[in-house]
Amino acid sequence: MPSELIVCIASFIAGFIDAIVGGGGLVQTPVTLMAFPNMPVASLLGTTKIPSFCGTAVSLYQYSKHVTIHWKLIVWIAAVAFFASMLGSMLVSKISNESIKPVIFVALILVAVYTYTKKNFGQQEARDIPFPTALWRGIISGLLIGFYDGFIGPGTGSFLVLVFIGLLGNDFIHASAHAKMVNLATNVASILYFASTGNVIYTLAIPMAACNMLGGFAGTRLALLKGNKFIRVFFLLIVLGTIIRFSFDIF
């Protein structure tokens, strides 16, 4: 099977996963790196950001038609995450991220245990958090997760979903929708950086983007149809997948 077809299939699957709870990079990025082992890693990472952006944009559009988005809050969080992601992308080539992976690994295990034991986590009605409180919680989270996305990446969407549920009082549907907006901003930041350094292979990025958008459309429709309970289970599966991925990197 041609390498281009393999990465396009991976992009469709990644878009589908991203649309529901994030974490599509767990599929798209490693498959792309394996499919083109002789290409520069930076170019492949920059290339995968474009389909991720396109798929996220499609998902956000679909969610916005069915879910009320708190634009006043999200714009602030997305703006902070944008600049933090840009900084992370700039530093990724200068600072080893290997020392951070064990910390993320432990954090993901705690997230999985907490989500599994709290059966109603993200399924209850959205809580009304006062705007000033939601704003500072969101800005701090945007800084940390935005930097993480630019610096390491895998699991960013899942972390955003967790923040919007645990700190900002969303249910899973609204958390998934809001996470898309912030993830869109972090993707734009990375694309601008990688494109400015010539690390985007457009002949590969464009067909991958088309497939990612199709996956994002399908995933969003399924999430809206199945509701919070389905997304909670899917969230757990993606977090577990991220844990397995990090365990291979660490051990």
C-alpha positions as CSV (number, residue, x, y, z in Angstrom):
1,M,0.0,0.0,0.0
2,P,1.4,3.4,-0.9
3,S,2.7,5.5,2.0
4,E,0.4,8.4,0.9
5,L,-2.7,6.2,1.1
6,I,-1.6,4.9,4.6
7,V,-1.3,8.4,6.0
8,C,-4.6,9.5,4.5
9,I,-6.4,6.6,6.2
10,A,-4.6,7.5,9.4
11,S,-5.7,11.1,9.0
12,F,-9.4,10.0,8.6
13,I,-9.2,8.0,11.8
14,A,-7.4,10.9,13.6
15,G,-10.1,13.3,12.5
16,F,-12.8,11.0,13.7
17,I,-11.1,10.6,17.1
18,D,-10.3,14.3,17.5
19,A,-13.9,15.3,16.8
20,I,-15.2,13.3,19.8
21,V,-12.6,13.7,22.5
22,G,-9.3,14.7,21.0
23,G,-6.2,12.6,20.8
24,G,-6.1,11.9,17.1
25,G,-2.4,12.8,17.1
26,L,-1.9,9.4,18.7
27,V,-2.8,7.9,15.3
28,Q,-1.8,10.4,12.7
29,T,1.7,11.5,14.0
30,P,3.3,8.1,14.5
31,V,1.8,6.6,11.3
32,T,3.2,9.5,9.3
33,L,6.6,9.2,10.9
34,M,6.7,5.5,10.2
35,A,5.4,5.9,6.6
36,F,8.1,8.4,5.6
37,P,11.2,7.3,7.7
38,N,13.7,9.2,5.4
39,M,12.0,12.6,5.6
40,P,13.0,15.2,8.2
41,V,11.0,14.7,11.4
42,A,10.3,18.5,11.7
43,S,8.8,18.6,8.2
44,L,6.5,15.6,9.0
45,L,5.4,17.2,12.3
46,G,4.7,20.5,10.5
47,T,2.8,18.7,7.8
48,T,0.5,16.8,10.2
49,K,-0.6,20.1,11.8
50,I,-2.5,21.2,8.7
51,P,-4.9,18.2,8.6
52,S,-5.3,18.5,12.3
53,F,-6.4,22.1,11.9
54,C,-8.8,21.3,9.0
55,G,-10.4,18.5,10.8
56,T,-10.8,20.5,14.0
57,A,-12.3,23.4,12.0
58,V,-15.0,21.1,10.5
59,S,-15.8,19.6,13.9
60,L,-16.1,23.1,15.5
61,Y,-18.5,24.2,12.8
62,Q,-20.7,21.1,13.3
63,Y,-20.7,21.6,17.1
64,S,-21.5,25.3,16.8
65,K,-24.7,24.4,15.0
66,H,-26.0,22.2,17.9
67,V,-24.2,23.4,21.0
68,T,-24.1,26.9,22.6
69,I,-20.5,28.0,22.7
70,H,-19.3,30.4,25.4
71,W,-17.5,32.6,22.9
72,K,-16.7,35.4,25.4
73,L,-14.7,33.0,27.5
74,I,-13.3,30.7,24.8
75,V,-11.7,33.6,22.8
76,W,-9.6,34.6,25.7
77,I,-8.5,31.0,26.4
78,A,-7.8,30.3,22.7
79,A,-5.7,33.5,22.4
80,V,-3.5,32.6,25.4
81,A,-3.1,29.0,24.2
82,F,-2.1,30.3,20.7
83,F,0.9,32.2,22.1
84,A,1.8,29.5,24.5
85,S,1.8,26.9,21.7
86,M,4.0,29.1,19.5
87,L,6.5,29.3,22.4
88,G,6.4,25.5,22.8
89,S,7.0,24.9,19.1
90,M,10.0,27.3,19.2
91,L,11.5,25.5,22.2
92,V,10.8,21.9,21.1
93,S,14.0,21.8,19.1
94,K,16.1,23.2,21.9
95,I,14.9,21.4,25.0
96,S,14.5,17.7,25.4
97,N,10.9,16.7,26.1
98,E,11.9,13.2,27.4
99,S,12.1,14.4,31.0
100,I,8.5,15.7,30.8
101,K,7.0,12.4,29.5
102,P,7.1,10.5,32.8
103,V,5.2,13.4,34.5
104,I,2.5,13.3,31.7
105,F,2.4,9.5,32.0
106,V,1.5,9.7,35.7
107,A,-1.0,12.5,35.1
108,L,-2.8,10.5,32.5
109,I,-3.1,7.5,34.8
110,L,-4.7,9.7,37.4
111,V,-7.0,11.1,34.8
112,A,-8.1,7.6,33.7
113,V,-8.7,6.4,37.3
114,Y,-10.6,9.6,38.2
115,T,-12.8,9.5,35.1
116,Y,-13.5,5.7,35.6
117,T,-14.4,6.0,39.3
118,K,-16.6,9.1,38.8
119,K,-19.4,7.5,36.8
120,N,-21.2,10.9,36.4
121,F,-18.1,12.8,35.4
122,G,-19.0,15.1,32.5
123,Q,-22.5,13.6,32.2
124,Q,-24.3,15.9,34.7
125,E,-25.8,19.2,33.7
126,A,-23.3,22.0,33.1
127,R,-22.4,23.9,36.2
128,D,-22.6,27.7,36.2
129,I,-19.1,29.0,37.1
130,P,-18.8,32.7,37.7
131,F,-17.1,34.4,34.7
132,P,-14.1,35.9,36.6
133,T,-13.4,32.4,38.1
134,A,-13.8,30.6,34.8
135,L,-11.6,33.2,33.1
136,W,-8.6,32.9,35.3
137,R,-8.9,29.1,35.4
138,G,-9.2,29.0,31.6
139,I,-6.2,31.3,31.0
140,I,-3.9,29.3,33.3
141,S,-5.1,26.1,31.6
142,G,-4.7,27.6,28.2
143,L,-1.1,28.6,29.0
144,L,-0.1,25.2,30.2
145,I,-1.9,23.1,27.7
146,G,-1.1,25.4,24.8
147,F,2.6,25.2,25.6
148,Y,2.3,21.4,26.0
149,D,0.7,21.1,22.5
150,G,3.5,23.1,20.9
151,F,6.1,21.2,22.8
152,I,5.0,17.6,22.9
153,G,1.4,17.3,21.6
154,P,-0.2,13.8,22.1
155,G,-3.4,13.9,24.3
156,T,-3.9,17.7,24.1
157,G,-7.5,17.5,23.1
158,S,-8.2,15.1,26.0
159,F,-6.5,17.4,28.5
160,L,-8.6,20.3,27.2
161,V,-11.8,18.2,27.6
162,L,-10.8,17.4,31.2
163,V,-10.2,21.1,32.0
164,F,-13.5,22.2,30.6
165,I,-15.3,19.5,32.6
166,G,-13.4,19.6,35.9
167,L,-12.5,23.3,36.1
168,L,-15.1,25.1,34.0
169,G,-18.2,23.0,34.7
170,N,-19.0,21.7,31.2
171,D,-20.6,18.4,30.3
172,F,-18.8,16.2,27.8
173,I,-20.7,17.6,24.7
174,H,-19.9,21.2,25.6
175,A,-16.4,20.4,26.7
176,S,-15.7,18.7,23.3
177,A,-17.0,21.7,21.5
178,H,-15.0,24.2,23.5
179,A,-11.8,22.1,23.3
180,K,-12.0,22.3,19.5
181,M,-11.8,26.1,19.6
182,V,-8.7,26.1,21.8
183,N,-7.1,23.3,19.8
184,L,-7.7,25.2,16.6
185,A,-5.7,28.1,18.0
186,T,-2.8,25.9,19.1
187,N,-2.8,24.3,15.6
188,V,-2.6,27.7,13.9
189,A,0.3,28.7,16.1
190,S,2.2,25.6,15.2
191,I,1.4,25.8,11.5
192,L,2.7,29.4,11.4
193,Y,5.9,28.4,13.0
194,F,6.6,25.3,11.0
195,A,5.5,27.0,7.7
196,S,7.9,30.0,8.4
197,T,10.8,27.5,8.8
198,G,9.9,25.6,5.6
199,N,8.8,22.5,7.5
200,V,5.4,21.8,5.7
201,I,5.1,19.3,2.8
202,Y,2.0,20.7,1.1
203,T,1.6,17.9,-1.4
204,L,1.1,15.5,1.5
205,A,-0.7,17.9,3.8
206,I,-3.5,18.7,1.4
207,P,-4.9,15.1,0.8
208,M,-4.4,14.4,4.5
209,A,-6.4,17.4,5.4
210,A,-9.3,16.3,3.2
211,C,-9.4,12.9,4.9
212,N,-9.1,14.5,8.3
213,M,-12.1,16.7,7.6
214,L,-14.2,13.7,6.5
215,G,-13.2,12.0,9.7
216,G,-14.0,15.0,11.8
217,F,-17.4,15.4,10.2
218,A,-18.3,11.7,10.9
219,G,-17.0,11.8,14.4
220,T,-18.9,15.0,15.3
221,R,-22.2,13.6,14.0
222,L,-21.7,10.4,16.0
223,A,-20.9,12.3,19.2
224,L,-23.9,14.6,18.9
225,L,-26.1,11.5,18.2
226,K,-24.8,9.3,21.0
227,G,-24.4,12.0,23.7
228,N,-22.4,12.4,26.9
229,K,-22.3,8.7,28.0
230,F,-20.8,7.6,24.7
231,I,-18.2,10.4,24.8
232,R,-17.2,9.4,28.4
233,V,-16.4,5.9,27.3
234,F,-14.6,7.1,24.2
235,F,-12.6,9.6,26.4
236,L,-11.5,6.7,28.6
237,L,-10.3,4.7,25.7
238,I,-8.3,7.5,24.2
239,V,-6.7,8.3,27.6
240,L,-5.8,4.6,28.0
241,G,-4.3,4.7,24.4
242,T,-2.3,7.7,25.3
243,I,-1.0,6.0,28.5
244,I,0.1,3.0,26.4
245,R,1.8,5.2,23.9
246,F,3.7,7.1,26.6
247,S,4.7,3.8,28.3
248,F,6.4,2.7,25.1
249,D,8.2,6.0,24.9
250,I,9.4,5.9,28.5
251,F,10.0,2.2,29.2
